[in-house]
Amino acid sequence: MAMEENKTITANEQLEKLMDMALVDGILTDKEREVIMKKAQTLGIDADEAEMILEAKVYEFNNKDTRNKAETKTQIQNQNVFRVNEIFSTNTAHFREYKKLVKEEYSIHKVMGFRSNKIHISDQEKNEFERRKSEIITKKFENYLMSVDFKDETEQMTMLNFLFELCSKKDKIYEYTCPIIIDNAEKILNPINPQNFSDIMSTLDILWKLYPGKSVLPQRLDENISSRIIKLINNVFPENESEVLEALDVLLKFLPKVAEEVDEIKSTAISKIKEVIKEAKVNFGDNECILEKIKTVTDEFSNLVELYKQAAKSEKKYKRALKIYNFLKIFCTVLYVILVAAYIYGAYFIGDWVWGDGSDAKVFGQIIRILGIIMAEFVYNLTIIIIIYGIFELFGEPFSIDSLMPKCPEGKIIYAEKYIPLFKLEA
């Protein structure tokens, strides 16, 4: 009995090895199934039992393949999960080291090579000392940056945030450190070239959070990071429902929060949102989550259309008021010249007509002229106020002295009307 059991175990092992060989490529063909069943019959194994073992093997193989794929995907994602709190901390080793370098005390006698008993130091020598001190600090700063070794992408982005902060603060040695900041930032930015979707989205998200804007960075550095962000946006191609949702979540962060100029980065992101939505409607139009996200995006775009319409309306109103203001300036200036000329002429006429050519007439004429000019100024100012008051009343605006010079909405003209079509989605 024991020998028969051992024989059966051996037969099962042989059959399982054959099954494993058939499943090596992940596909079980009809021919392979037929061979396995014949082998089971030869080994004296029941056909139903052999079929159950084979189905278990197939299930185990498929489940193992799915698990491996999931583990691989998790590993890929974990490689690109940035430690955001660490990146944006202002208490990193970089900030501490830089603060220590800047606050380090330097002896003017040592730096300038003066005698220790030198007392009188000219302003020119003090300025030269400050220049040399800045160069010493800059050299130490450069050496520090060269000594930093990055263990992962989070540490690289932490350094990038530190460098951008220096650009933002622009301290007294910034003109010396700026070229070094640019070079080291580009050493981090230039190799960035993620390939898979997860890498692209996480890198795009963190770079946009880091980007402080054109007014902060030097032109060369701004062009570098802007081109990287635009390239990443153009490489966003979601292939399934979850990737569509992730892409829209990240891209929506690029939308303006107020009516402002839409630069190339925002324009590219808006175009990509439209592209993703268009393809999602075709490929995943029956998915409730996708439809809900599309509705959210549509509402966002509708709000932006209204926002820019209001801005365009304000700009038109400002331009109209500015035209009226400029016209009034010219009109009142001409009126002032006419009134002054009239009063001066009147002063001379009255002085000559009443008093003749005597010395008293000249004195009286001078007095009349002065009074005439004062009166002209009064009439001039009164005329301006009356005219402007009437115009503002006509347009239904509350009148005040500040209203004489119209204020530009949002601080400057952005020509909001031209951006309205950008935020209109296809039905």
Backbone torsions as a table, in degrees:
resi	resn	phi	psi	omega
1	MET	NA	-42.3	180.0
2	ALA	-66.3	-36.9	179.9
3	MET	-65.8	-40.2	179.0
4	GLU	-63.5	-39.6	180.0
5	GLU	-64.0	-42.8	179.1
6	ASN	-64.5	-37.1	179.2
7	LYS	-65.2	-41.0	179.6
8	THR	-64.6	-42.8	178.5
9	ILE	-61.0	-42.8	179.1
10	THR	-63.3	-40.6	179.1
11	ALA	-64.1	-42.6	178.4
12	ASN	-62.8	-41.2	179.3
13	GLU	-63.5	-40.9	179.0
14	GLN	-62.6	-43.1	-178.7
15	LEU	-65.5	-40.8	-179.9
16	GLU	-66.0	-38.0	176.9
17	LYS	-61.2	-40.6	178.2
18	LEU	-64.2	-40.6	177.8
19	MET	-63.4	-42.7	179.1
20	ASP	-61.1	-40.1	178.9
21	MET	-64.0	-39.2	-178.6
22	ALA	-68.6	-28.3	-176.3
23	LEU	-96.2	6.5	-178.8
24	VAL	-57.6	-43.1	-178.7
25	ASP	-84.2	0.0	177.8
26	GLY	84.8	1.5	-178.1
27	ILE	-127.6	131.4	176.8
28	LEU	-108.3	106.7	-178.8
29	THR	-82.4	165.1	178.0
30	ASP	-62.3	-36.8	179.9
31	LYS	-64.5	-43.1	179.0
32	GLU	-64.9	-39.8	177.4
33	ARG	-61.8	-41.7	-179.8
34	GLU	-63.3	-42.9	178.8
35	VAL	-62.5	-42.6	-179.2
36	ILE	-62.4	-44.1	-177.6
37	MET	-68.0	-35.3	176.1
38	LYS	-65.5	-40.4	179.0
39	LYS	-64.4	-38.4	178.4
40	ALA	-63.3	-41.6	179.1
41	GLN	-64.0	-39.7	179.7
42	THR	-65.6	-37.8	-178.7
43	LEU	-81.1	-3.0	178.2
44	GLY	79.2	25.3	179.2
45	ILE	-96.9	137.0	-179.4
46	ASP	-59.3	140.4	-176.0
47	ALA	-62.3	-41.7	179.6
48	ASP	-65.4	-40.1	178.4
49	GLU	-64.1	-42.7	179.0
50	ALA	-62.4	-39.9	179.2
51	GLU	-64.4	-39.4	178.4
52	MET	-65.5	-42.7	179.1
53	ILE	-62.8	-41.8	-179.2
54	LEU	-64.2	-44.4	179.4
55	GLU	-63.5	-37.1	177.6
56	ALA	-64.8	-40.2	178.1
57	LYS	-63.2	-44.7	179.8
58	VAL	-62.3	-43.8	179.6
59	TYR	-62.8	-44.7	-179.4
60	GLU	-61.7	-41.8	-179.5
61	PHE	-64.4	-46.5	-179.1
62	ASN	-63.8	-40.7	179.7
63	ASN	-66.6	-38.2	178.3
64	LYS	-66.3	-39.0	179.7
65	ASP	-64.9	-43.4	179.1
66	THR	-63.9	-41.7	-179.8
67	ARG	-64.3	-40.7	178.7
68	ASN	-63.8	-40.8	178.1
69	LYS	-63.3	-42.4	-179.9
70	ALA	-64.0	-41.1	178.9
71	GLU	-64.6	-40.2	179.0
72	THR	-63.5	-43.8	179.5
73	LYS	-63.4	-40.3	178.6
74	THR	-63.5	-41.0	178.2
75	GLN	-62.2	-42.1	179.0
76	ILE	-62.6	-44.1	-179.5
77	GLN	-65.2	-41.3	-178.5
78	ASN	-63.4	-28.6	178.7
79	GLN	-66.0	-22.9	-173.1
80	ASN	-117.8	14.6	175.2
81	VAL	-84.8	103.2	-178.0
82	PHE	-76.9	142.7	175.4
83	ARG	-85.6	88.4	-169.4
84	VAL	-60.1	-43.3	-179.2
85	ASN	-59.4	-36.3	179.0
86	GLU	-70.5	-40.5	-177.3
87	ILE	-61.8	-44.4	-172.2
88	PHE	-97.1	12.1	176.7
89	SER	-73.3	140.7	176.9
90	THR	-101.3	15.9	179.8
91	ASN	-121.6	31.2	179.4
92	THR	-81.0	171.1	179.5
93	ALA	-59.9	-31.8	-179.4
94	HIS	-63.5	-47.2	-180.0
95	PHE	-64.8	-41.6	-179.2
96	ARG	-64.6	-42.8	-179.3
97	GLU	-66.1	-42.2	-179.4
98	TYR	-64.9	-41.5	179.3
99	LYS	-61.9	-39.5	179.1
100	LYS	-66.0	-40.8	179.3
101	LEU	-63.6	-44.0	-176.6
102	VAL	-68.9	-35.7	-176.3
103	LYS	-86.9	-3.8	-179.5
104	GLU	-62.1	136.0	-178.3
105	GLU	-84.0	138.9	178.9
106	TYR	-127.9	137.0	178.7
107	SER	-83.8	126.1	179.5
108	ILE	-63.5	-33.2	179.2
109	HIS	-67.3	-38.8	-178.6
110	LYS	-73.5	-43.7	-178.5
111	VAL	-66.4	-41.0	-176.5
112	MET	-89.2	-9.5	-179.9
113	GLY	75.1	28.3	179.6
114	PHE	-79.4	159.5	170.9
115	ARG	-66.5	149.6	-176.9
116	SER	-66.3	-23.2	-179.2
117	ASN	-96.3	9.1	178.5
118	LYS	-71.1	128.0	-176.2
119	ILE	-108.3	-50.2	-176.0
120	HIS	-82.1	116.7	179.9
121	ILE	-122.2	124.1	-176.8
122	SER	-75.6	163.4	177.2
123	ASP	-61.8	-37.7	179.1
124	GLN	-62.3	-41.6	178.7
125	GLU	-67.7	-35.7	177.0
126	LYS	-65.2	-41.5	178.1
127	ASN	-64.3	-40.3	178.5
128	GLU	-65.6	-36.6	176.9
129	PHE	-62.3	-44.3	179.1
130	GLU	-61.7	-38.9	179.1
131	ARG	-64.9	-47.9	-179.7
132	ARG	-65.4	-38.4	177.9
133	LYS	-61.5	-43.1	178.4
134	SER	-61.2	-39.5	179.0
135	GLU	-66.9	-37.3	177.8
136	ILE	-64.9	-46.3	179.1
137	ILE	-61.7	-42.4	-179.2
138	THR	-62.0	-41.0	179.2
139	LYS	-64.8	-42.8	177.7
140	LYS	-63.6	-38.6	178.3
141	PHE	-63.8	-43.1	178.7
142	GLU	-62.3	-42.3	178.9
143	ASN	-63.8	-37.8	178.1
144	TYR	-63.0	-46.4	-179.2
145	LEU	-61.3	-36.7	179.5
146	MET	-69.0	-25.4	-177.6
147	SER	-83.8	-12.9	-176.6
148	VAL	-74.3	129.9	178.6
149	ASP	-116.0	121.3	-176.4
150	PHE	-87.6	131.6	178.6
151	LYS	-90.2	-30.2	179.8
152	ASP	-154.4	-177.5	-176.6
153	GLU	-68.2	-30.4	178.1
154	THR	-61.2	-42.6	179.3
155	GLU	-66.1	-34.5	175.7
156	GLN	-64.4	-45.5	-179.7
157	MET	-68.6	-30.7	175.2
158	THR	-63.3	-43.0	176.1
159	MET	-63.5	-40.9	-179.6
160	LEU	-62.3	-42.0	177.3
161	ASN	-62.5	-40.9	178.3
162	PHE	-60.6	-45.6	-179.2
163	LEU	-65.9	-39.1	178.4
164	PHE	-66.7	-35.0	177.6
165	GLU	-64.1	-38.0	177.3
166	LEU	-64.5	-37.9	176.6
167	CYS	-64.6	-36.3	-178.7
168	SER	-70.5	-41.7	-176.5
169	LYS	-76.3	-36.2	178.9
170	LYS	49.0	63.1	-179.1
171	ASP	-72.8	-173.8	-171.0
172	LYS	-68.7	-17.7	177.6
173	ILE	-106.1	12.3	-176.7
174	TYR	-59.8	-36.6	-179.2
175	GLU	-63.7	-24.0	177.3
176	TYR	-86.8	-39.2	-175.6
177	THR	-84.0	-16.8	-174.5
178	CYS	-54.4	-49.9	179.5
179	PRO	-59.8	-36.3	179.7
180	ILE	-69.4	-40.0	177.8
181	ILE	-60.1	-45.5	-179.6
182	ILE	-61.1	-47.9	-177.8
183	ASP	-61.5	-44.2	-177.9
184	ASN	-72.4	-33.9	176.3
185	ALA	-65.9	-40.2	-179.7
186	GLU	-69.2	-28.5	176.2
187	LYS	-64.4	-29.2	177.2
188	ILE	-83.4	-40.8	-174.8
189	LEU	-74.1	-41.1	-172.0
190	ASN	-58.7	-40.0	-179.9
191	PRO	-75.6	-8.5	-176.2
192	ILE	-64.1	116.2	179.7
193	ASN	-158.4	64.2	-178.4
194	PRO	-63.6	148.2	-175.4
195	GLN	-109.3	-46.1	-177.6
196	ASN	-86.5	164.6	-172.8
197	PHE	-59.2	-45.4	-177.6
198	SER	-61.2	-42.6	177.9
199	ASP	-61.8	-44.9	-177.5
200	ILE	-60.9	-45.9	-175.5
201	MET	-69.4	-42.7	-178.6
202	SER	-67.9	-39.0	179.0
203	THR	-68.6	-41.7	178.6
204	LEU	-61.5	-43.9	-179.1
205	ASP	-61.8	-45.9	-176.3
206	ILE	-72.6	-35.0	178.4
207	LEU	-66.7	-37.6	178.9
208	TRP	-68.1	-36.9	176.6
209	LYS	-66.5	-33.6	-179.3
210	LEU	-76.8	-30.8	-171.6
211	TYR	-65.5	116.3	-176.0
212	PRO	-89.1	-8.2	178.7
213	GLY	108.4	161.1	-174.7
214	LYS	-63.8	-32.7	-175.9
215	SER	-72.6	-10.7	-176.1
216	VAL	-99.9	-48.0	-173.0
217	LEU	-84.0	151.9	170.4
218	PRO	-60.8	151.9	-172.7
219	GLN	-55.6	-46.0	-177.6
220	ARG	-61.3	-43.3	-179.6
221	LEU	-69.9	-38.5	178.2
222	ASP	-62.5	-43.4	179.0
223	GLU	-63.7	-35.7	-179.6
224	ASN	-65.5	-54.6	-176.9
225	ILE	-68.9	-33.4	178.1
226	SER	-63.1	-43.8	179.8
227	SER	-65.2	-35.8	177.8
228	ARG	-64.7	-45.7	-178.9
229	ILE	-63.2	-44.3	179.6
230	ILE	-62.3	-41.7	178.6
231	LYS	-62.4	-42.5	178.8
232	LEU	-63.3	-42.1	179.1
233	ILE	-60.7	-43.9	-179.1
234	ASN	-67.0	-19.4	179.9
235	ASN	-94.4	8.5	177.9
236	VAL	-81.6	110.0	178.6
237	PHE	-135.3	85.0	-179.7
238	PRO	-65.9	141.3	-175.9
239	GLU	-113.6	-10.8	178.2
240	ASN	-143.6	178.8	-174.3
241	GLU	-60.5	-45.2	-177.6
242	SER	-64.9	-36.2	179.0
243	GLU	-70.1	-34.3	176.1
244	VAL	-62.5	-46.2	-179.6
245	LEU	-63.7	-42.0	179.4
246	GLU	-65.1	-42.6	-179.5
247	ALA	-61.2	-44.9	-179.1
248	LEU	-67.9	-37.1	177.9
249	ASP	-59.5	-43.4	-178.6
250	VAL	-74.1	-45.1	-175.6
251	LEU	-66.8	-30.3	179.0
252	LEU	-63.8	-22.2	178.7
253	LYS	-67.6	-16.5	-178.5
254	PHE	-85.7	-11.8	-178.2
255	LEU	-67.4	142.1	179.0
256	PRO	-65.3	145.3	179.0
257	LYS	-91.7	-24.0	176.6
258	VAL	-132.2	169.4	177.0
259	ALA	-70.0	110.8	-177.7
260	GLU	-146.8	171.7	176.4
261	GLU	-63.7	138.4	179.0
262	VAL	-98.9	108.3	-178.6
263	ASP	-81.2	-176.0	-175.3
264	GLU	-65.1	-35.7	180.0
265	ILE	-63.1	-51.6	-179.0
266	LYS	-64.2	-39.9	179.8
267	SER	-62.1	-42.2	178.5
268	THR	-64.7	-41.5	179.4
269	ALA	-64.3	-41.0	179.1
270	ILE	-63.5	-43.4	178.1
271	SER	-62.7	-39.9	179.8
272	LYS	-67.9	-37.8	176.5
273	ILE	-59.3	-45.6	178.6
274	LYS	-60.6	-41.7	-179.7
275	GLU	-64.6	-44.9	-179.8
276	VAL	-63.4	-42.9	-179.9
277	ILE	-64.1	-43.0	-179.3
278	LYS	-60.1	-45.4	-179.7
279	GLU	-72.2	-34.1	179.5
280	ALA	-65.5	-37.5	178.0
281	LYS	-61.9	-37.2	-179.5
282	VAL	-74.6	-45.5	-172.1
283	ASN	-88.9	-31.7	-174.9
284	PHE	-132.3	34.4	-175.5
285	GLY	-64.9	-15.0	-179.5
286	ASP	-99.6	4.2	-179.6
287	ASN	-88.9	122.8	-175.5
288	GLU	-63.6	-38.7	-179.9
289	CYS	-64.5	-40.7	179.3
290	ILE	-64.8	-45.1	-179.2
291	LEU	-63.5	-38.0	178.6
292	GLU	-66.3	-40.5	178.3
293	LYS	-66.7	-40.1	178.2
294	ILE	-62.3	-38.5	177.3
295	LYS	-63.9	-40.8	177.9
296	THR	-61.2	-45.2	179.6
297	VAL	-63.7	-42.2	179.3
298	THR	-59.7	-43.3	178.2
299	ASP	-63.3	-41.2	178.2
300	GLU	-59.5	-46.2	-178.5
301	PHE	-66.5	-38.0	178.6
302	SER	-64.0	-40.7	177.3
303	ASN	-62.9	-38.7	179.5
304	LEU	-68.5	-36.9	176.5
305	VAL	-59.9	-45.7	179.2
306	GLU	-65.3	-38.7	179.8
307	LEU	-62.0	-45.3	-178.7
308	TYR	-74.5	-28.2	174.5
309	LYS	-65.0	-42.8	177.4
310	GLN	-62.8	-41.0	178.7
311	ALA	-64.6	-40.1	178.8
312	ALA	-65.0	-38.9	178.1
313	LYS	-63.9	-43.3	178.6
314	SER	-63.8	-39.0	179.6
315	GLU	-66.0	-40.8	177.5
316	LYS	-62.3	-42.0	179.6
317	LYS	-63.3	-42.6	178.8
318	TYR	-63.5	-44.5	-178.5
319	LYS	-63.5	-39.5	178.0
320	ARG	-64.4	-44.6	179.5
321	ALA	-65.0	-35.5	-179.9
322	LEU	-66.8	-38.7	177.3
323	LYS	-62.6	-44.7	179.4
324	ILE	-62.6	-43.4	-179.9
325	TYR	-60.8	-45.6	179.7
326	ASN	-65.0	-38.3	178.2
327	PHE	-64.1	-43.5	-179.9
328	LEU	-63.6	-37.2	177.5
329	LYS	-59.6	-47.3	-179.9
330	ILE	-66.0	-44.7	-178.0
331	PHE	-62.0	-46.0	-177.7
332	CYS	-69.7	-33.0	177.1
333	THR	-64.7	-44.9	178.0
334	VAL	-63.4	-43.5	179.5
335	LEU	-61.4	-40.6	178.5
336	TYR	-60.8	-46.0	-179.9
337	VAL	-61.1	-43.1	-179.5
338	ILE	-63.6	-46.2	-178.1
339	LEU	-64.5	-44.4	179.3
340	VAL	-62.7	-43.2	179.4
341	ALA	-62.5	-41.0	-179.5
342	ALA	-65.2	-41.7	-179.3
343	TYR	-71.1	-37.2	177.0
344	ILE	-65.2	-44.0	178.0
345	TYR	-62.7	-41.7	179.6
346	GLY	-63.6	-38.1	179.5
347	ALA	-63.2	-45.3	178.3
348	TYR	-64.7	-40.6	-178.1
349	PHE	-64.4	-45.9	-179.2
350	ILE	-65.0	-45.1	-179.7
351	GLY	-60.7	-40.8	-179.3
352	ASP	-73.5	-36.8	-175.1
353	TRP	-73.9	-38.5	-175.7
354	VAL	-85.1	-45.3	-169.8
355	TRP	-108.7	-3.7	178.6
356	GLY	73.5	-145.5	-174.8
357	ASP	-102.4	9.2	-177.2
358	GLY	-69.2	168.3	-178.9
359	SER	-65.4	-35.4	178.2
360	ASP	-62.1	-36.2	-179.9
361	ALA	-63.0	-37.2	180.0
362	LYS	-65.9	-43.0	178.9
363	VAL	-62.4	-46.8	179.6
364	PHE	-62.6	-39.5	179.1
365	GLY	-62.6	-39.2	178.9
366	GLN	-64.5	-42.1	178.9
367	ILE	-61.9	-45.3	179.3
368	ILE	-60.6	-39.7	-179.9
369	ARG	-62.3	-45.8	-179.4
370	ILE	-61.9	-45.7	178.0
371	LEU	-62.2	-38.1	179.8
372	GLY	-63.9	-41.5	179.9
373	ILE	-66.6	-41.4	177.9
374	ILE	-61.3	-43.8	179.0
375	MET	-63.6	-39.5	179.6
376	ALA	-61.9	-42.6	177.9
377	GLU	-60.2	-43.9	-179.5
378	PHE	-62.9	-48.6	-179.9
379	VAL	-62.7	-38.8	179.8
380	TYR	-60.2	-51.2	-179.0
381	ASN	-65.1	-41.3	179.7
382	LEU	-63.8	-40.4	179.6
383	THR	-62.7	-44.6	179.2
384	ILE	-59.2	-47.4	-177.6
385	ILE	-61.9	-43.4	-179.2
386	ILE	-63.7	-45.2	-178.6
387	ILE	-64.2	-48.1	-178.3
388	ILE	-65.7	-39.8	177.6
389	TYR	-58.5	-44.0	-179.7
390	GLY	-63.6	-39.6	-179.5
391	ILE	-67.4	-45.0	-179.9
392	PHE	-65.2	-36.3	176.2
393	GLU	-64.2	-37.7	-179.0
394	LEU	-62.6	-39.1	-178.9
395	PHE	-91.2	5.6	175.4
396	GLY	74.5	23.8	-179.8
397	GLU	-97.4	141.0	174.8
398	PRO	-67.9	133.9	-176.2
399	PHE	-90.0	136.3	172.5
400	SER	-154.9	165.3	179.6
401	ILE	-61.3	-38.3	179.2
402	ASP	-63.4	-23.5	-178.5
403	SER	-73.5	-12.2	-179.1
404	LEU	-62.0	-36.5	176.7
405	MET	-110.4	111.1	-177.0
406	PRO	-63.6	143.7	179.4
407	LYS	-97.2	138.4	-179.2
408	CYS	-75.2	130.7	177.5
409	PRO	-65.7	142.1	179.2
410	GLU	58.2	16.8	176.1
411	GLY	85.9	-24.9	179.0
412	LYS	-160.4	160.9	177.7
413	ILE	-78.0	126.4	177.9
414	ILE	-111.8	-0.3	-177.3
415	TYR	54.8	57.8	-172.5
416	ALA	-58.5	-30.9	-174.6
417	GLU	-60.1	-32.5	-177.0
418	LYS	-72.2	-16.9	-179.1
419	TYR	-90.6	-12.6	-175.7
420	ILE	-58.9	-45.4	178.9
421	PRO	-61.1	-24.5	-178.4
422	LEU	-63.9	-28.9	-175.1
423	PHE	-99.9	12.1	178.8
424	LYS	-96.7	121.4	-179.6
425	LEU	-90.1	151.4	175.6
426	GLU	-69.8	142.7	-179.5
427	ALA	-68.7	NA	NA
